[in-house]
Amino acid sequence: MADLRELWAAAVTSTHLEQSTERESAIDRIGAAAFGPALGGVLWRIRYAGETHMAHTALTMLAGNLRRRWNVHPKSTAHVMITRVAKQAMREWYHPQCRTCLGRAEVVSGDLHLVCPTCNGSGVHPYSDQERRDACMGPGSEGESWAIWERRLLEALYAVQDADSDATMEMARQLERWRPREDES
């Protein structure tokens, strides 16, 4: 079965939006996606439909969600840090590929195929603590406050990933592709 995200992306760019009682159609997928979380919908538009102009909207939504979760007033000095943390979380979600192998998990030199030494064959960029700290707090920053913000960055990453996966799950429910296990109902 094709990935729902890919099917949705094809649907939103399709000019064939006729409805069918016989089978699932593009318009069904578009309608089903509307029931998912708002942040998930915007993230999908950025990553899967190529609507990168929506990045600021997603950043604003994510930062607002984090401010509410952490009970931080919008005029607080922490506002800047929350925006930086949200931006880094979105960056890691949007560009997960290893910078060395470009996500292929191997490096190729002629006929020689080697496991990528940077990502150890995962295809995912291994963000270092220093790289994350510099992105969130500024280059060369040090201090104990990073420990707090590092935990918050991980929470922000989970929030982005959850919005993406919750959108998928809700779309599957709406399209009747997902059934709860007996112990879940």
C-alpha positions in Angstrom: 0.0 0.0 0.0 1.3 3.4 -0.9 2.2 5.8 1.9 -0.8 8.0 2.8 1.4 11.1 2.7 2.4 10.4 -0.9 -1.2 9.7 -1.9 -2.3 12.9 -0.2 0.5 15.0 -1.9 -0.6 13.5 -5.3 -4.2 14.4 -4.5 -3.6 18.0 -3.6 -1.8 18.6 -6.8 -4.3 16.6 -8.9 -6.7 18.1 -11.3 -8.9 15.0 -11.2 -10.9 15.4 -8.1 -14.0 13.5 -9.0 -15.7 11.4 -6.4 -16.4 7.7 -6.6 -18.6 5.4 -4.6 -16.6 2.4 -5.9 -13.1 3.3 -4.7 -11.1 5.8 -2.7 -10.4 8.9 -4.7 -8.1 11.9 -4.4 -10.9 14.1 -3.0 -11.5 11.5 -0.3 -7.9 11.8 0.8 -8.0 15.6 0.8 -11.2 15.5 2.9 -9.8 12.9 5.3 -6.6 14.9 5.9 -8.7 17.9 7.0 -9.7 16.0 10.2 -6.1 15.7 11.4 -4.3 18.1 13.7 -3.7 21.6 12.3 0.0 21.5 12.8 0.2 18.1 11.1 -1.6 19.5 8.1 0.7 22.4 7.7 3.8 20.2 8.1 2.4 17.9 5.4 2.0 20.9 3.1 5.6 21.8 3.6 7.3 18.4 3.3 5.0 16.4 1.1 3.3 19.0 -1.1 6.4 21.2 -1.5 4.7 24.3 -0.1 7.7 25.6 1.7 6.1 29.1 2.0 4.1 27.6 4.8 7.2 27.1 7.0 6.6 30.4 9.0 3.0 29.3 9.7 4.2 25.9 11.0 7.0 27.6 13.1 4.4 30.0 14.6 2.0 27.2 15.4 4.7 25.0 16.9 6.2 27.8 19.0 2.7 28.7 20.3 2.0 25.0 21.2 5.3 24.9 23.1 4.7 28.2 24.9 1.4 26.8 26.1 2.8 23.4 27.0 5.6 25.1 29.0 3.4 27.8 30.4 5.6 30.6 29.1 4.2 34.1 28.5 4.5 35.4 24.9 6.3 38.6 26.2 8.8 36.5 28.3 12.5 36.6 27.4 12.2 32.8 26.8 10.1 33.6 23.7 13.2 33.9 21.6 14.6 30.6 22.8 11.3 28.8 22.2 11.3 30.1 18.6 14.9 28.9 18.2 14.0 25.5 19.7 10.9 25.2 17.4 13.0 26.1 14.4 15.6 23.5 15.2 13.0 20.8 15.7 11.4 21.7 12.3 14.8 21.7 10.7 15.6 18.2 12.0 12.2 16.9 10.9 12.3 18.5 7.5 16.0 17.6 6.7 16.6 14.3 8.5 19.1 13.0 5.8 22.7 12.6 6.5 24.8 15.4 5.0 27.5 13.0 3.8 25.5 10.3 2.0 22.3 12.4 1.5 20.2 9.7 3.2 21.4 6.8 1.1 23.3 5.1 4.0 26.3 4.5 1.9 29.0 6.3 0.1 30.0 5.3 -3.4 33.4 5.6 -5.0 33.5 3.9 -8.4 32.5 0.3 -7.8 33.1 0.5 -4.1 30.1 0.9 -1.9 30.8 1.6 1.8 28.6 2.1 4.8 28.5 5.9 5.4 31.0 6.7 8.2 29.0 9.7 9.4 25.6 8.1 10.0 26.8 4.5 10.3 24.4 3.4 7.6 21.2 4.9 9.1 20.9 7.6 6.4 19.9 10.0 9.2 22.1 13.0 10.1 23.5 12.5 13.6 23.0 16.0 15.2 25.7 16.6 17.8 25.0 18.3 21.1 27.2 21.2 20.0 25.3 21.6 16.7 22.0 21.6 18.5 23.2 24.0 21.2 24.7 26.4 18.5 21.4 26.4 16.6 19.3 27.1 19.7 21.5 29.3 21.8 24.0 30.8 19.3 27.5 29.7 18.3 30.0 29.3 21.1 27.4 29.4 23.8 28.0 27.5 27.0 26.2 27.3 30.3 24.0 25.3 32.5 20.8 26.6 30.9 21.4 24.3 27.9 20.4 21.3 29.9 16.9 22.7 30.3 16.6 23.7 26.6 18.1 20.4 25.4 15.2 18.6 27.1 12.8 21.1 25.6 14.3 20.6 22.1 13.6 16.8 22.5 10.0 17.6 23.5 9.7 19.9 20.5 11.0 17.1 18.2 8.5 14.7 19.6 5.7 17.3 19.1 6.6 17.7 15.4 6.9 13.9 14.9 3.6 13.4 16.8 1.8 16.0 14.7 3.0 14.2 11.5 2.1 10.7 12.7 -1.2 11.8 14.2 -2.2 13.3 10.8 -1.4 10.0 9.2 -3.4 8.0 11.8 -6.5 10.3 11.6 -6.4 10.2 7.8 -6.3 6.4 7.9 -9.3 6.4 10.3 -11.3 8.7 8.1 -10.5 6.6 5.1 -11.4 3.5 7.1 -8.0 2.0 6.6 -7.3 1.7 10.3 -9.1 -0.4 12.8 -8.5 -0.3 16.5 -7.2 -3.6 18.0 -9.8 -5.3 20.2 -7.9 -4.2 23.4 -8.1 -0.5 22.2 -11.8 -0.3 21.8 
